[in-house]
Amino acid sequence: MKAAFTEKQLEEAIDRVLAGEKLTAVADSSPASLSTLKRKVAVRIKGHSIKRQRPGPEGP
């Protein structure tokens, strides 16, 4: 299923949350859902990449 938002839109929304804007306010004005923002902000805080990963076959 294709996401309803672009990587750039998601990055901008995460940056707004990390800058201090309320998560619910960002979710209301962003195409990304509240649950997606919560998950991606938590990943960013831990220092990991938020790039989407395509599922694929596992190696040997």
C-alpha distance matrix in Angstrom:
0.0 3.8 6.5 9.3 11.9 13.4 14.9 18.2 17.5 16.5 19.6 21.8 20.8 21.5 24.7 25.8 25.5 27.4 29.9 30.8 28.9 27.9 24.3 24.2 25.6 23.0 20.1 21.8 22.1 18.8 15.3 14.2 14.9 18.0 16.5 14.4 17.6 19.8 17.9 17.8 21.4 22.6 21.2 22.9 26.1 26.3 26.2 23.1 20.6 17.4 15.8 12.2 12.7 10.9 11.6 14.4 17.6 20.2 23.5 26.8
3.8 0.0 3.8 6.5 8.7 9.9 11.8 14.9 14.3 13.8 16.9 18.9 18.3 19.3 22.3 23.4 23.5 25.4 27.7 28.8 26.9 26.3 23.0 23.0 23.9 21.0 18.5 20.2 19.8 16.4 12.9 12.3 13.9 17.3 16.4 13.7 16.4 19.1 17.5 16.7 20.1 21.9 20.4 21.5 24.9 25.5 25.0 22.0 19.2 15.9 14.0 10.8 12.2 11.0 12.8 15.7 19.2 21.7 24.7 28.3
6.5 3.8 0.0 3.8 5.5 7.4 9.3 12.2 11.1 10.3 13.7 15.5 14.6 15.8 18.8 19.7 19.8 21.9 24.1 25.1 23.1 22.5 19.3 19.3 20.1 17.3 14.8 16.6 16.3 12.8 9.5 8.6 10.4 13.8 13.4 10.5 12.9 15.9 14.7 13.7 16.9 19.0 17.9 18.7 22.0 23.0 22.6 20.0 17.3 13.7 12.5 9.9 12.3 12.2 14.4 17.7 21.3 23.3 26.3 29.9
9.3 6.5 3.8 0.0 3.8 7.1 10.1 11.9 9.9 10.2 13.8 14.6 13.6 15.7 18.4 18.7 19.2 21.7 23.4 24.3 21.9 21.3 18.3 17.9 18.2 15.5 13.1 14.2 13.6 10.3 6.7 7.3 9.5 13.2 13.8 11.4 13.1 16.4 16.2 15.1 17.7 20.3 19.8 20.2 23.3 24.8 24.5 22.3 19.6 15.9 15.1 13.1 15.8 15.9 18.2 21.4 25.0 27.1 30.1 33.7
11.9 8.7 5.5 3.8 0.0 3.8 6.8 8.2 6.2 6.9 10.3 11.0 10.6 12.7 15.1 15.7 16.6 18.8 20.4 21.6 19.4 19.5 16.7 16.9 16.8 13.6 12.0 13.6 12.2 8.6 5.8 6.3 9.7 12.9 13.8 10.9 11.7 15.3 15.2 13.4 15.6 18.6 17.9 17.7 20.9 22.6 22.0 20.0 17.2 13.7 12.9 11.8 15.1 16.0 18.7 22.0 25.7 27.5 30.2 33.9
13.4 9.9 7.4 7.1 3.8 0.0 3.8 5.3 5.2 6.3 8.6 10.0 10.8 12.5 14.3 15.6 16.9 18.5 20.0 21.9 20.2 20.8 18.3 19.1 18.8 15.2 14.4 16.3 14.4 10.8 8.9 9.0 12.6 15.5 16.1 12.7 13.1 16.7 16.1 13.6 15.7 18.8 17.5 16.8 20.2 21.8 20.6 18.6 15.4 12.2 10.9 10.5 13.8 14.9 18.2 21.2 24.9 26.6 28.9 32.7
14.9 11.8 9.3 10.1 6.8 3.8 0.0 3.8 5.5 5.1 6.1 8.6 9.9 10.5 12.2 14.3 15.5 16.4 18.1 20.4 19.3 20.2 17.7 19.3 19.1 15.4 15.0 17.5 15.8 12.2 11.1 10.1 13.5 15.7 16.0 12.3 12.2 15.5 14.5 11.4 13.5 16.4 14.7 13.6 17.2 18.7 17.1 15.1 11.8 9.0 7.7 8.4 11.9 13.9 17.3 20.2 23.8 25.0 27.1 30.9
18.2 14.9 12.2 11.9 8.2 5.3 3.8 0.0 3.8 5.4 5.1 6.1 8.6 9.9 10.5 12.3 14.4 15.3 16.3 18.8 17.7 19.2 17.3 19.0 18.1 14.3 14.8 16.9 14.5 11.4 11.3 11.1 14.8 16.6 17.7 14.3 13.2 16.7 16.4 13.1 14.3 17.6 16.3 14.5 17.8 19.8 18.0 16.7 13.7 11.3 10.7 12.0 15.5 17.6 21.0 23.9 27.5 28.6 30.6 34.3
17.5 14.3 11.1 9.9 6.2 5.2 5.5 3.8 0.0 3.8 5.5 5.2 6.2 8.7 9.9 10.7 12.6 14.3 15.3 17.2 15.4 16.5 14.6 15.7 14.7 11.1 11.3 13.2 10.8 7.6 7.7 8.0 11.7 13.6 15.2 12.2 11.0 14.7 15.2 12.4 13.3 16.9 16.4 14.9 17.9 20.2 19.1 18.0 15.4 12.4 12.5 13.2 16.9 18.8 22.0 25.1 28.8 30.1 32.3 36.1
16.5 13.8 10.3 10.2 6.9 6.3 5.1 5.4 3.8 0.0 3.8 5.4 5.1 6.2 8.6 9.9 10.8 12.3 14.2 15.8 14.5 15.1 12.6 14.3 14.2 10.4 10.2 13.1 11.6 8.2 8.2 6.6 9.9 11.4 12.3 9.1 7.9 11.4 11.5 8.6 9.9 13.3 12.7 11.6 14.6 16.8 16.0 14.8 12.4 9.2 10.0 10.9 14.6 16.9 19.8 23.1 26.7 27.6 29.9 33.6
19.6 16.9 13.7 13.8 10.3 8.6 6.1 5.1 5.5 3.8 0.0 3.8 5.5 5.2 6.1 8.6 10.0 10.5 12.1 14.5 14.0 15.4 13.5 15.9 15.5 11.7 12.6 15.5 13.8 10.8 11.7 10.2 13.2 14.0 14.9 11.7 9.7 12.7 12.7 9.2 9.5 13.0 12.1 9.9 12.9 15.3 13.8 13.2 10.9 8.6 9.7 11.8 15.4 18.2 21.2 24.3 27.8 28.3 30.3 34.0
21.8 18.9 15.5 14.6 11.0 10.0 8.6 6.1 5.2 5.4 3.8 0.0 3.8 5.5 5.1 6.2 8.8 9.9 10.4 12.8 11.7 13.7 12.5 14.6 13.3 9.7 11.4 13.7 11.4 9.1 11.0 10.5 13.5 14.1 15.9 13.3 10.8 13.8 14.8 11.7 11.2 14.9 14.9 12.5 14.8 17.7 16.5 16.4 14.5 12.3 13.5 15.4 19.0 21.6 24.7 27.8 31.4 32.1 34.1 37.7
20.8 18.3 14.6 13.6 10.6 10.8 9.9 8.6 6.2 5.1 5.5 3.8 0.0 3.8 5.4 5.1 6.5 8.8 9.9 11.2 9.5 10.6 8.9 10.9 10.1 6.3 7.8 10.5 8.9 6.7 9.0 7.9 10.3 10.5 12.6 10.5 7.6 10.7 12.3 9.9 9.2 13.0 13.7 11.9 13.8 16.9 16.6 16.5 15.0 12.4 14.2 15.5 19.2 21.7 24.4 27.8 31.3 31.9 34.3 37.9
21.5 19.3 15.8 15.7 12.7 12.5 10.5 9.9 8.7 6.2 5.2 5.5 3.8 0.0 3.8 5.4 5.2 6.2 8.5 10.1 9.6 10.7 8.8 11.8 11.8 8.5 9.8 13.1 12.2 10.1 12.0 9.8 11.6 11.0 12.2 10.0 6.8 8.9 10.1 7.3 5.9 9.7 10.3 8.2 10.0 13.2 12.9 13.1 12.2 10.0 12.6 14.4 17.9 20.9 23.4 26.7 30.0 30.2 32.4 35.9
24.7 22.3 18.8 18.4 15.1 14.3 12.2 10.5 9.9 8.6 6.1 5.1 5.4 3.8 0.0 3.8 5.5 5.1 6.0 8.8 9.0 11.4 10.7 13.8 13.0 9.9 12.3 15.1 13.6 12.0 14.4 13.0 15.0 14.3 15.8 13.8 10.5 12.3 13.6 10.7 8.6 12.1 12.6 9.6 10.9 14.3 13.4 14.4 13.5 12.2 14.6 17.0 20.4 23.5 26.2 29.4 32.6 32.8 34.7 38.1
25.8 23.4 19.7 18.7 15.7 15.6 14.3 12.3 10.7 9.9 8.6 6.2 5.1 5.4 3.8 0.0 3.8 5.5 5.0 6.6 5.7 8.4 8.5 11.2 9.8 7.1 10.3 12.4 11.0 10.4 13.6 12.6 14.2 13.2 15.5 14.2 10.6 12.4 14.7 12.5 10.1 13.6 15.0 12.5 13.2 16.8 16.6 17.7 17.0 15.2 17.6 19.6 23.1 26.0 28.6 31.9 35.3 35.6 37.7 41.2
25.5 23.5 19.8 19.2 16.6 16.9 15.5 14.4 12.6 10.8 10.0 8.8 6.5 5.2 5.5 3.8 0.0 3.8 5.3 5.3 4.8 6.2 5.8 9.2 9.0 6.9 9.4 12.2 11.9 11.3 14.2 12.4 13.1 11.2 13.2 12.4 8.6 9.5 12.1 10.6 7.6 10.7 12.8 10.9 10.9 14.6 15.1 16.4 16.3 14.6 17.5 19.3 22.6 25.6 27.8 31.3 34.4 34.4 36.7 40.0
27.4 25.4 21.9 21.7 18.8 18.5 16.4 15.3 14.3 12.3 10.5 9.9 8.8 6.2 5.1 5.5 3.8 0.0 3.8 5.3 7.2 9.1 9.1 12.8 12.7 10.6 13.1 16.0 15.5 14.6 17.3 15.3 16.2 14.3 15.6 14.5 10.9 11.1 13.0 11.1 7.6 10.1 11.9 9.2 8.6 12.4 12.6 14.5 15.0 14.1 17.2 19.6 22.7 26.0 28.2 31.5 34.5 34.2 36.1 39.4
29.9 27.7 24.1 23.4 20.4 20.0 18.1 16.3 15.3 14.2 12.1 10.4 9.9 8.5 6.0 5.0 5.3 3.8 0.0 3.8 6.0 9.2 10.5 13.8 12.7 11.1 14.3 16.4 15.5 15.3 18.5 17.2 18.3 16.6 18.4 17.5 13.7 14.4 16.6 14.6 11.3 13.9 15.6 12.7 12.1 15.9 15.7 17.8 18.0 17.2 20.1 22.5 25.8 29.0 31.5 34.7 37.8 37.6 39.5 42.8
30.8 28.8 25.1 24.3 21.6 21.9 20.4 18.8 17.2 15.8 14.5 12.8 11.2 10.1 8.8 6.6 5.3 5.3 3.8 0.0 3.8 6.4 8.6 11.6 10.7 10.2 13.4 15.3 15.0 15.5 18.8 17.4 17.8 15.5 17.6 17.4 13.7 13.7 16.5 15.3 11.9 14.1 16.6 14.4 13.2 16.9 17.6 19.7 20.3 19.2 22.2 24.3 27.5 30.7 32.9 36.2 39.3 39.1 41.2 44.4
28.9 26.9 23.1 21.9 19.4 20.2 19.3 17.7 15.4 14.5 14.0 11.7 9.5 9.6 9.0 5.7 4.8 7.2 6.0 3.8 0.0 3.8 6.4 8.6 7.1 6.9 10.3 11.7 11.5 12.4 15.9 15.0 15.3 13.2 15.9 16.0 12.3 12.9 16.1 15.1 12.2 14.9 17.5 15.6 15.1 18.8 19.6 21.1 21.1 19.4 22.2 23.8 27.2 30.1 32.3 35.8 39.0 39.1 41.5 44.8
27.9 26.3 22.5 21.3 19.5 20.8 20.2 19.2 16.5 15.1 15.4 13.7 10.6 10.7 11.4 8.4 6.2 9.1 9.2 6.4 3.8 0.0 3.8 5.5 5.3 6.4 8.7 10.1 11.1 12.2 15.4 14.2 13.5 10.8 13.6 14.4 11.1 11.1 14.7 14.6 12.0 14.2 17.2 16.2 15.5 19.0 20.4 21.6 21.9 19.8 22.7 23.9 27.1 29.9 31.7 35.3 38.4 38.6 41.2 44.4
24.3 23.0 19.3 18.3 16.7 18.3 17.7 17.3 14.6 12.6 13.5 12.5 8.9 8.8 10.7 8.5 5.8 9.1 10.5 8.6 6.4 3.8 0.0 3.8 5.5 5.2 6.2 8.6 10.2 10.3 12.9 11.1 10.1 7.3 9.9 10.7 7.5 7.6 11.3 11.5 9.4 11.7 14.6 14.1 14.0 17.2 18.7 19.3 19.4 17.0 19.9 20.7 23.9 26.4 28.2 31.8 34.9 35.1 37.8 41.1
24.2 23.0 19.3 17.9 16.9 19.1 19.3 19.0 15.7 14.3 15.9 14.6 10.9 11.8 13.8 11.2 9.2 12.8 13.8 11.6 8.6 5.5 3.8 0.0 3.8 5.4 5.0 6.1 8.8 9.8 12.2 11.0 9.3 6.6 9.9 11.5 9.2 9.6 13.2 13.9 12.6 14.7 17.6 17.5 17.6 20.6 22.2 22.5 22.4 19.6 22.2 22.5 25.6 27.8 29.4 33.1 36.2 36.7 39.7 42.9
25.6 23.9 20.1 18.2 16.8 18.8 19.1 18.1 14.7 14.2 15.5 13.3 10.1 11.8 13.0 9.8 9.0 12.7 12.7 10.7 7.1 5.3 5.5 3.8 0.0 3.8 5.5 5.2 6.5 8.6 11.8 11.6 11.0 9.3 13.0 13.8 11.1 12.3 15.8 15.8 14.2 16.9 19.5 18.7 19.0 22.4 23.4 24.0 23.5 20.7 23.1 23.7 27.0 29.3 31.2 34.9 38.2 38.9 41.7 45.1
23.0 21.0 17.3 15.5 13.6 15.2 15.4 14.3 11.1 10.4 11.7 9.7 6.3 8.5 9.9 7.1 6.9 10.6 11.1 10.2 6.9 6.4 5.2 5.4 3.8 0.0 3.8 5.4 5.3 5.9 9.3 8.8 9.2 8.2 11.7 11.5 8.6 10.7 13.8 13.0 11.7 14.9 17.0 15.9 16.8 20.1 20.7 21.0 20.2 17.4 19.6 20.3 23.8 26.0 28.2 31.9 35.3 35.9 38.6 42.1
20.1 18.5 14.8 13.1 12.0 14.4 15.0 14.8 11.3 10.2 12.6 11.4 7.8 9.8 12.3 10.3 9.4 13.1 14.3 13.4 10.3 8.7 6.2 5.0 5.5 3.8 0.0 3.8 5.5 5.1 7.2 6.3 5.7 5.1 8.8 9.0 7.1 9.4 12.3 12.2 11.9 14.7 16.7 16.4 17.6 20.5 21.4 21.1 20.2 17.0 18.9 18.9 22.2 24.2 26.1 29.8 33.1 34.0 36.9 40.4
21.8 20.2 16.6 14.2 13.6 16.3 17.5 16.9 13.2 13.1 15.5 13.7 10.5 13.1 15.1 12.4 12.2 16.0 16.4 15.3 11.7 10.1 8.6 6.1 5.2 5.4 3.8 0.0 3.8 5.7 7.9 8.6 8.1 8.0 11.7 12.3 10.9 13.0 15.9 15.9 15.6 18.5 20.5 20.2 21.3 24.2 25.1 24.9 23.8 20.5 22.2 22.1 25.4 27.1 29.0 32.7 36.1 37.2 40.2 43.6
22.1 19.8 16.3 13.6 12.2 14.4 15.8 14.5 10.8 11.6 13.8 11.4 8.9 12.2 13.6 11.0 11.9 15.5 15.5 15.0 11.5 11.1 10.2 8.8 6.5 5.3 5.5 3.8 0.0 3.8 6.9 8.7 9.7 10.4 14.0 13.6 11.9 14.7 17.3 16.4 16.1 19.4 21.0 20.1 21.5 24.6 25.0 24.7 23.3 20.1 21.5 21.6 25.1 26.8 29.2 32.8 36.3 37.5 40.3 43.9
18.8 16.4 12.8 10.3 8.6 10.8 12.2 11.4 7.6 8.2 10.8 9.1 6.7 10.1 12.0 10.4 11.3 14.6 15.3 15.5 12.4 12.2 10.3 9.8 8.6 5.9 5.1 5.7 3.8 0.0 3.8 5.4 7.5 9.1 12.1 10.9 9.5 12.9 14.8 13.6 13.9 17.4 18.4 17.6 19.6 22.4 22.5 21.9 20.1 16.8 17.9 17.9 21.4 23.1 25.5 29.1 32.7 33.9 36.7 40.3
15.3 12.9 9.5 6.7 5.8 8.9 11.1 11.3 7.7 8.2 11.7 11.0 9.0 12.0 14.4 13.6 14.2 17.3 18.5 18.8 15.9 15.4 12.9 12.2 11.8 9.3 7.2 7.9 6.9 3.8 0.0 3.8 6.5 9.5 11.7 10.1 10.1 13.6 14.8 13.8 15.1 18.2 18.8 18.5 20.9 23.3 23.3 22.1 20.0 16.4 16.9 16.1 19.5 20.7 23.0 26.5 30.1 31.7 34.6 38.2
14.2 12.3 8.6 7.3 6.3 9.0 10.1 11.1 8.0 6.6 10.2 10.5 7.9 9.8 13.0 12.6 12.4 15.3 17.2 17.4 15.0 14.2 11.1 11.0 11.6 8.8 6.3 8.6 8.7 5.4 3.8 0.0 3.8 6.7 8.3 6.3 6.6 10.1 11.0 10.2 11.8 14.7 15.2 15.4 17.8 19.9 20.2 18.9 17.1 13.4 14.4 13.7 16.9 18.5 20.6 24.2 27.7 28.9 31.9 35.4
14.9 13.9 10.4 9.5 9.7 12.6 13.5 14.8 11.7 9.9 13.2 13.5 10.3 11.6 15.0 14.2 13.1 16.2 18.3 17.8 15.3 13.5 10.1 9.3 11.0 9.2 5.7 8.1 9.7 7.5 6.5 3.8 0.0 3.8 5.5 5.2 6.2 8.7 10.0 10.6 12.0 14.3 15.4 16.3 18.1 20.2 21.1 19.9 18.7 15.1 16.5 15.5 18.4 19.8 21.3 25.0 28.3 29.4 32.6 35.9
18.0 17.3 13.8 13.2 12.9 15.5 15.7 16.6 13.6 11.4 14.0 14.1 10.5 11.0 14.3 13.2 11.2 14.3 16.6 15.5 13.2 10.8 7.3 6.6 9.3 8.2 5.1 8.0 10.4 9.1 9.5 6.7 3.8 0.0 3.8 5.5 5.1 6.1 8.6 9.9 10.4 12.3 14.3 15.2 16.3 18.5 20.0 19.3 18.8 15.5 17.7 17.2 20.0 21.9 23.2 26.9 30.0 30.7 33.8 37.0
16.5 16.4 13.4 13.8 13.8 16.1 16.0 17.7 15.2 12.3 14.9 15.9 12.6 12.2 15.8 15.5 13.2 15.6 18.4 17.6 15.9 13.6 9.9 9.9 13.0 11.7 8.8 11.7 14.0 12.1 11.7 8.3 5.5 3.8 0.0 3.8 5.4 5.1 6.2 8.6 9.9 10.8 12.5 14.3 15.5 17.0 18.8 17.7 17.4 14.2 16.4 15.5 17.8 19.7 20.5 24.2 27.1 27.6 30.7 33.8
14.4 13.7 10.5 11.4 10.9 12.7 12.3 14.3 12.2 9.1 11.7 13.3 10.5 10.0 13.8 14.2 12.4 14.5 17.5 17.4 16.0 14.4 10.7 11.5 13.8 11.5 9.0 12.3 13.6 10.9 10.1 6.3 5.2 5.5 3.8 0.0 3.8 5.5 5.2 6.0 8.4 9.9 10.6 12.1 14.2 15.6 16.7 15.2 14.3 10.8 12.8 12.0 14.6 16.6 17.9 21.6 24.7 25.3 28.4 31.7
17.6 16.4 12.9 13.1 11.7 13.1 12.2 13.2 11.0 7.9 9.7 10.8 7.6 6.8 10.5 10.6 8.6 10.9 13.7 13.7 12.3 11.1 7.5 9.2 11.1 8.6 7.1 10.9 11.9 9.5 10.1 6.6 6.2 5.1 5.4 3.8 0.0 3.8 5.4 5.1 5.8 8.4 9.7 10.3 11.9 14.1 15.2 14.5 13.8 10.7 13.3 13.5 16.5 19.0 20.7 24.3 27.5 27.9 30.6 34.0
19.8 19.1 15.9 16.4 15.3 16.7 15.5 16.7 14.7 11.4 12.7 13.8 10.7 8.9 12.3 12.4 9.5 11.1 14.4 13.7 12.9 11.1 7.6 9.6 12.3 10.7 9.4 13.0 14.7 12.9 13.6 10.1 8.7 6.1 5.1 5.5 3.8 0.0 3.8 5.6 5.3 6.2 8.7 10.0 10.6 12.6 14.5 14.2 14.5 12.0 15.1 15.4 17.9 20.5 21.6 25.2 28.1 28.0 30.8 33.9
17.9 17.5 14.7 16.2 15.2 16.1 14.5 16.4 15.2 11.5 12.7 14.8 12.3 10.1 13.6 14.7 12.1 13.0 16.6 16.5 16.1 14.7 11.3 13.2 15.8 13.8 12.3 15.9 17.3 14.8 14.8 11.0 10.0 8.6 6.2 5.2 5.4 3.8 0.0 3.8 5.6 5.3 6.3 8.8 10.1 11.0 12.8 11.7 12.0 9.5 12.5 12.6 14.6 17.3 18.2 21.8 24.5 24.3 27.1 30.1
17.8 16.7 13.7 15.1 13.4 13.6 11.4 13.1 12.4 8.6 9.2 11.7 9.9 7.3 10.7 12.5 10.6 11.1 14.6 15.3 15.1 14.6 11.5 13.9 15.8 13.0 12.2 15.9 16.4 13.6 13.8 10.2 10.6 9.9 8.6 6.0 5.1 5.6 3.8 0.0 3.8 5.4 5.0 6.1 8.6 9.9 10.7 9.4 9.1 6.3 9.6 10.4 13.0 16.1 17.8 21.2 24.1 24.1 26.6 29.8
21.4 20.1 16.9 17.7 15.6 15.7 13.5 14.3 13.3 9.9 9.5 11.2 9.2 5.9 8.6 10.1 7.6 7.6 11.3 11.9 12.2 12.0 9.4 12.6 14.2 11.7 11.9 15.6 16.1 13.9 15.1 11.8 12.0 10.4 9.9 8.4 5.8 5.3 5.6 3.8 0.0 3.8 5.4 5.0 6.1 8.7 9.8 10.0 10.5 8.7 12.3 13.8 16.5 19.7 21.4 24.8 27.7 27.3 29.6 32.8
22.6 21.9 19.0 20.3 18.6 18.8 16.4 17.6 16.9 13.3 13.0 14.9 13.0 9.7 12.1 13.6 10.7 10.1 13.9 14.1 14.9 14.2 11.7 14.7 16.9 14.9 14.7 18.5 19.4 17.4 18.2 14.7 14.3 12.3 10.8 9.9 8.4 6.2 5.3 5.4 3.8 0.0 3.8 5.5 5.1 6.4 8.8 9.1 10.8 9.8 13.5 14.9 16.9 20.1 21.3 24.4 26.9 26.2 28.4 31.3
21.2 20.4 17.9 19.8 17.9 17.5 14.7 16.3 16.4 12.7 12.1 14.9 13.7 10.3 12.6 15.0 12.8 11.9 15.6 16.6 17.5 17.2 14.6 17.6 19.5 17.0 16.7 20.5 21.0 18.4 18.8 15.2 15.4 14.3 12.5 10.6 9.7 8.7 6.3 5.0 5.4 3.8 0.0 3.8 5.5 5.2 6.6 5.6 7.2 6.7 10.4 12.0 13.7 17.2 18.4 21.4 23.9 23.1 25.1 28.1
22.9 21.5 18.7 20.2 17.7 16.8 13.6 14.5 14.9 11.6 9.9 12.5 11.9 8.2 9.6 12.5 10.9 9.2 12.7 14.4 15.6 16.2 14.1 17.5 18.7 15.9 16.4 20.2 20.1 17.6 18.5 15.4 16.3 15.2 14.3 12.1 10.3 10.0 8.8 6.1 5.0 5.5 3.8 0.0 3.8 5.4 5.0 5.5 6.6 6.7 10.3 12.9 15.1 18.7 20.6 23.5 26.1 25.4 27.2 30.3
26.1 24.9 22.0 23.3 20.9 20.2 17.2 17.8 17.9 14.6 12.9 14.8 13.8 10.0 10.9 13.2 10.9 8.6 12.1 13.2 15.1 15.5 14.0 17.6 19.0 16.8 17.6 21.3 21.5 19.6 20.9 17.8 18.1 16.3 15.5 14.2 11.9 10.6 10.1 8.6 6.1 5.1 5.5 3.8 0.0 3.8 5.3 7.6 9.9 10.4 14.1 16.6 18.5 22.1 23.7 26.5 29.0 27.9 29.6 32.5
26.3 25.5 23.0 24.8 22.6 21.8 18.7 19.8 20.2 16.8 15.3 17.7 16.9 13.2 14.3 16.8 14.6 12.4 15.9 16.9 18.8 19.0 17.2 20.6 22.4 20.1 20.5 24.2 24.6 22.4 23.3 19.9 20.2 18.5 17.0 15.6 14.1 12.6 11.0 9.9 8.7 6.4 5.2 5.4 3.8 0.0 3.8 5.7 9.1 10.5 14.0 16.3 17.5 21.1 22.3 24.8 26.9 25.4 26.9 29.6
26.2 25.0 22.6 24.5 22.0 20.6 17.1 18.0 19.1 16.0 13.8 16.5 16.6 12.9 13.4 16.6 15.1 12.6 15.7 17.6 19.6 20.4 18.7 22.2 23.4 20.7 21.4 25.1 25.0 22.5 23.3 20.2 21.1 20.0 18.8 16.7 15.2 14.5 12.8 10.7 9.8 8.8 6.6 5.0 5.3 3.8 0.0 3.8 6.8 9.2 12.2 15.1 16.4 20.2 21.8 24.1 26.3 24.9 26.1 28.9
23.1 22.0 20.0 22.3 20.0 18.6 15.1 16.7 18.0 14.8 13.2 16.4 16.5 13.1 14.4 17.7 16.4 14.5 17.8 19.7 21.1 21.6 19.3 22.5 24.0 21.0 21.1 24.9 24.7 21.9 22.1 18.9 19.9 19.3 17.7 15.2 14.5 14.2 11.7 9.4 10.0 9.1 5.6 5.5 7.6 5.7 3.8 0.0 3.8 6.5 9.1 11.8 12.8 16.5 18.0 20.3 22.5 21.3 22.6 25.6
20.6 19.2 17.3 19.6 17.2 15.4 11.8 13.7 15.4 12.4 10.9 14.5 15.0 12.2 13.5 17.0 16.3 15.0 18.0 20.3 21.1 21.9 19.4 22.4 23.5 20.2 20.2 23.8 23.3 20.1 20.0 17.1 18.7 18.8 17.4 14.3 13.8 14.5 12.0 9.1 10.5 10.8 7.2 6.6 9.9 9.1 6.8 3.8 0.0 3.8 5.6 8.7 10.1 13.9 16.0 18.4 21.0 20.4 21.8 25.0
17.4 15.9 13.7 15.9 13.7 12.2 9.0 11.3 12.4 9.2 8.6 12.3 12.4 10.0 12.2 15.2 14.6 14.1 17.2 19.2 19.4 19.8 17.0 19.6 20.7 17.4 17.0 20.5 20.1 16.8 16.4 13.4 15.1 15.5 14.2 10.8 10.7 12.0 9.5 6.3 8.7 9.8 6.7 6.7 10.4 10.5 9.2 6.5 3.8 0.0 3.8 6.3 8.8 12.4 14.7 17.6 20.7 20.6 22.5 26.0
15.8 14.0 12.5 15.1 12.9 10.9 7.7 10.7 12.5 10.0 9.7 13.5 14.2 12.6 14.6 17.6 17.5 17.2 20.1 22.2 22.2 22.7 19.9 22.2 23.1 19.6 18.9 22.2 21.5 17.9 16.9 14.4 16.5 17.7 16.4 12.8 13.3 15.1 12.5 9.6 12.3 13.5 10.4 10.3 14.1 14.0 12.2 9.1 5.6 3.8 0.0 3.8 6.3 9.7 12.6 15.3 18.5 18.8 20.6 24.3
12.2 10.8 9.9 13.1 11.8 10.5 8.4 12.0 13.2 10.9 11.8 15.4 15.5 14.4 17.0 19.6 19.3 19.6 22.5 24.3 23.8 23.9 20.7 22.5 23.7 20.3 18.9 22.1 21.6 17.9 16.1 13.7 15.5 17.2 15.5 12.0 13.5 15.4 12.6 10.4 13.8 14.9 12.0 12.9 16.6 16.3 15.1 11.8 8.7 6.3 3.8 0.0 3.7 6.5 9.5 12.5 16.0 16.9 19.2 22.9
12.7 12.2 12.3 15.8 15.1 13.8 11.9 15.5 16.9 14.6 15.4 19.0 19.2 17.9 20.4 23.1 22.6 22.7 25.8 27.5 27.2 27.1 23.9 25.6 27.0 23.8 22.2 25.4 25.1 21.4 19.5 16.9 18.4 20.0 17.8 14.6 16.5 17.9 14.6 13.0 16.5 16.9 13.7 15.1 18.5 17.5 16.4 12.8 10.1 8.8 6.3 3.7 0.0 3.7 6.3 9.0 12.4 13.2 15.5 19.2
10.9 11.0 12.2 15.9 16.0 14.9 13.9 17.6 18.8 16.9 18.2 21.6 21.7 20.9 23.5 26.0 25.6 26.0 29.0 30.7 30.1 29.9 26.4 27.8 29.3 26.0 24.2 27.1 26.8 23.1 20.7 18.5 19.8 21.9 19.7 16.6 19.0 20.5 17.3 16.1 19.7 20.1 17.2 18.7 22.1 21.1 20.2 16.5 13.9 12.4 9.7 6.5 3.7 0.0 3.8 6.3 10.0 11.8 14.3 18.0
11.6 12.8 14.4 18.2 18.7 18.2 17.3 21.0 22.0 19.8 21.2 24.7 24.4 23.4 26.2 28.6 27.8 28.2 31.5 32.9 32.3 31.7 28.2 29.4 31.2 28.2 26.1 29.0 29.2 25.5 23.0 20.6 21.3 23.2 20.5 17.9 20.7 21.6 18.2 17.8 21.4 21.3 18.4 20.6 23.7 22.3 21.8 18.0 16.0 14.7 12.6 9.5 6.3 3.8 0.0 3.7 7.1 9.0 12.1 15.6
14.4 15.7 17.7 21.4 22.0 21.2 20.2 23.9 25.1 23.1 24.3 27.8 27.8 26.7 29.4 31.9 31.3 31.5 34.7 36.2 35.8 35.3 31.8 33.1 34.9 31.9 29.8 32.7 32.8 29.1 26.5 24.2 25.0 26.9 24.2 21.6 24.3 25.2 21.8 21.2 24.8 24.4 21.4 23.5 26.5 24.8 24.1 20.3 18.4 17.6 15.3 12.5 9.0 6.3 3.7 0.0 3.8 6.4 9.2 12.6
17.6 19.2 21.3 25.0 25.7 24.9 23.8 27.5 28.8 26.7 27.8 31.4 31.3 30.0 32.6 35.3 34.4 34.5 37.8 39.3 39.0 38.4 34.9 36.2 38.2 35.3 33.1 36.1 36.3 32.7 30.1 27.7 28.3 30.0 27.1 24.7 27.5 28.1 24.5 24.1 27.7 26.9 23.9 26.1 29.0 26.9 26.3 22.5 21.0 20.7 18.5 16.0 12.4 10.0 7.1 3.8 0.0 3.7 6.4 9.4
20.2 21.7 23.3 27.1 27.5 26.6 25.0 28.6 30.1 27.6 28.3 32.1 31.9 30.2 32.8 35.6 34.4 34.2 37.6 39.1 39.1 38.6 35.1 36.7 38.9 35.9 34.0 37.2 37.5 33.9 31.7 28.9 29.4 30.7 27.6 25.3 27.9 28.0 24.3 24.1 27.3 26.2 23.1 25.4 27.9 25.4 24.9 21.3 20.4 20.6 18.8 16.9 13.2 11.8 9.0 6.4 3.7 0.0 3.8 6.7
23.5 24.7 26.3 30.1 30.2 28.9 27.1 30.6 32.3 29.9 30.3 34.1 34.3 32.4 34.7 37.7 36.7 36.1 39.5 41.2 41.5 41.2 37.8 39.7 41.7 38.6 36.9 40.2 40.3 36.7 34.6 31.9 32.6 33.8 30.7 28.4 30.6 30.8 27.1 26.6 29.6 28.4 25.1 27.2 29.6 26.9 26.1 22.6 21.8 22.5 20.6 19.2 15.5 14.3 12.1 9.2 6.4 3.8 0.0 3.8
26.8 28.3 29.9 33.7 33.9 32.7 30.9 34.3 36.1 33.6 34.0 37.7 37.9 35.9 38.1 41.2 40.0 39.4 42.8 44.4 44.8 44.4 41.1 42.9 45.1 42.1 40.4 43.6 43.9 40.3 38.2 35.4 35.9 37.0 33.8 31.7 34.0 33.9 30.1 29.8 32.8 31.3 28.1 30.3 32.5 29.6 28.9 25.6 25.0 26.0 24.3 22.9 19.2 18.0 15.6 12.6 9.4 6.7 3.8 0.0
